Amino acid sequence: MAGKEGYPYPPRVSRDDVTYVHYKLLSSGIYIIEGVTNLDIALNTCRDGEGLFIFMPLKIRGAEGSPLRLVMLCEPKPG
């Protein structure tokens, strides 16, 4: 979240640097997904710590981004 207001960590880079990185990623066809939590817990339940993530964003006309629902599929650890 790069120091988003309301989060407990102060920004480590300037807003211009964040904007530049976002621009470079998006213009290269790379999606930016921020604020995902509990990935360590999810991956610890999967065999070999691997899972398939499926991101389902809301379609909002005219928007540059949206909330999304994240689903993970994996083969459970034996046990």
JOFENDA-V704941 format. One record per backbone hydrogen bond with DSSP energy under -0.5 kcal/mol. CO is the residue of the C=O (numbers start at 1). NH is the residue of the N-H. If there is no record, write none. Layout:
# JOFENDA-V704941
co/nh
CO/NH
CO/NH
This chain:
# JOFENDA-V704941
co/nh
1/4
4/7
14/18
15/19
16/20
17/21
18/22
19/23
20/24
21/25
22/26
23/27
24/28
25/28
25/30
26/29
29/31
31/33
32/34
38/42
39/43
40/44
41/45
42/45
43/46
45/77
46/49
47/50
51/53
52/73
53/55
54/56
54/71
55/57
56/69
58/60
59/61
60/63
67/58
69/56
71/54
73/52
74/76
75/47
